[in-house]
Amino acid sequence: MSHSYSKSLESRLKSSSDSLESSHMDQSIQSSLSSSPSTSSYADPTSSNLNILSPYVPTPSTFIDRLIPLLKPYLEGAEVGTVPFIDIGSGDGRVCISISSHFNLPSLGLDVTSLCTSAAQKISLEESTLHLTTFLTLDATTLKLHDILNDQKLEAFRTARIVYLFIYPTLLKAVKNILKEIMGVNEGLRIVTQNYHFKDEEGEVEVSVDVEEDGFEGLKVWRRLY
Ligand SMILES: C[S@@+](CC[C@H](N)C(=O)[O-])C[C@H]1O[C@@H](n2cnc3c(N)ncnc32)[C@H](O)[C@@H]1O
């Protein structure tokens, strides 16, 4: 039986992912015991008080496989030279890597912990997608529209087609306003939520993939956020 790329990647990453999950949990506990989180948007990798608002749990390969046909119409229309896919809370980078590998398009992953971004860089190198992926260590709750409009490292947000979110409701709630602002300047942008979604009254859903599998719920593509 032939497996999809994301399924094989999932099995290759099984042990490194389990170990990342455990060190991420340690760092989260350490951070919650420390005082107030840093206010700087680029997370200090040496800091023990990171604003970790979601645990590390990877997207199951079955959902990455559903994501690919769902995103096809959006990503294939992307302008050459832009970065059409962004994962906020990118973990070990497997979603960016799978999307970049499948569509041969650039992607950007942001994560508050350098544990995650370093793992993502290493895996991307092993998967030969380093030329297509960028991983930034950044607290997504400190993103500001001014920086998105002026900071070269964040310029992907100005033209991206998709921002992917598989993040706990705490973080989802914290990034909603900035995403709404970005959608105001980038009208072609769609937000995709996986498992944890905005409430129906918080936006307008364009496509919904309603599946429940292994405790994970479906995917939603949001055309607008209110
Ligand atoms: C559920 S995991 C999703 C990982 C990856 N997107 C995937 O689908 O495989 C959520 C990620 O959000 C990151 N995260 C938590 N708080 C964050 C914050 N304030 N800013 C950016 N990322 C954050 C965690 O480090 C974790 O890797």
The ligand as an SDF file (V2000), in Angstrom:
LIG
                    3D

 27 29  0  0  0  0  0  0  0  0999 V2000
   -1.0570   22.5710   18.3410 C   0  0  0  0  0  0  0  0  0  0  0  0
    0.6150   23.0360   17.9090 S   0  0  0  0  0  0  0  0  0  0  0  0
    0.4770   23.0710   16.1550 C   0  0  0  0  0  0  0  0  0  0  0  0
    1.7700   22.7280   15.4450 C   0  0  0  0  0  0  0  0  0  0  0  0
    1.7210   22.7820   13.9200 C   0  0  0  0  0  0  0  0  0  0  0  0
    1.0300   23.9640   13.4390 N   0  0  0  0  0  0  0  0  0  0  0  0
    1.0310   21.5860   13.3390 C   0  0  0  0  0  0  0  0  0  0  0  0
   -0.1490   21.7620   12.9930 O   0  0  0  0  0  0  0  0  0  0  0  0
    1.6240   20.5080   13.2520 O   0  0  0  0  0  0  0  0  0  0  0  0
    0.5890   24.7690   18.3950 C   0  0  0  0  0  0  0  0  0  0  0  0
    1.9220   25.5010   18.3990 C   0  0  0  0  0  0  0  0  0  0  0  0
    1.6730   26.8580   18.8240 O   0  0  0  0  0  0  0  0  0  0  0  0
    2.8630   27.3560   19.4140 C   0  0  0  0  0  0  0  0  0  0  0  0
    2.5700   28.5570   20.2230 N   0  0  0  0  0  0  0  0  0  0  0  0
    2.0950   28.6060   21.4960 C   0  0  0  0  0  0  0  0  0  0  0  0
    2.0050   29.8850   21.9060 N   0  0  0  0  0  0  0  0  0  0  0  0
    2.4250   30.6680   20.8670 C   0  0  0  0  0  0  0  0  0  0  0  0
    2.5700   32.0830   20.6800 C   0  0  0  0  0  0  0  0  0  0  0  0
    2.2920   32.9640   21.6560 N   0  0  0  0  0  0  0  0  0  0  0  0
    3.0250   32.5200   19.4720 N   0  0  0  0  0  0  0  0  0  0  0  0
    3.3590   31.6450   18.4840 C   0  0  0  0  0  0  0  0  0  0  0  0
    3.2560   30.3030   18.6210 N   0  0  0  0  0  0  0  0  0  0  0  0
    2.7880   29.8130   19.7840 C   0  0  0  0  0  0  0  0  0  0  0  0
    3.3460   26.1750   20.2440 C   0  0  0  0  0  0  0  0  0  0  0  0
    4.7380   26.2990   20.5410 O   0  0  0  0  0  0  0  0  0  0  0  0
    2.9870   24.9680   19.3480 C   0  0  0  0  0  0  0  0  0  0  0  0
    4.0940   24.5570   18.5970 O   0  0  0  0  0  0  0  0  0  0  0  0
  1  2  1  0
  2  3  1  0
  2 10  1  0
  3  4  1  0
  4  5  1  0
  5  6  1  0
  5  7  1  0
  7  8  2  0
  7  9  1  0
 10 11  1  0
 11 12  1  0
 11 26  1  0
 12 13  1  0
 13 14  1  0
 13 24  1  0
 14 15  1  0
 14 23  1  0
 15 16  2  0
 16 17  1  0
 17 18  1  0
 17 23  2  0
 18 19  1  0
 18 20  2  0
 20 21  1  0
 21 22  2  0
 22 23  1  0
 24 25  1  0
 24 26  1  0
 26 27  1  0
M  CHG  2   2   1   9  -1
M  END
$$$$
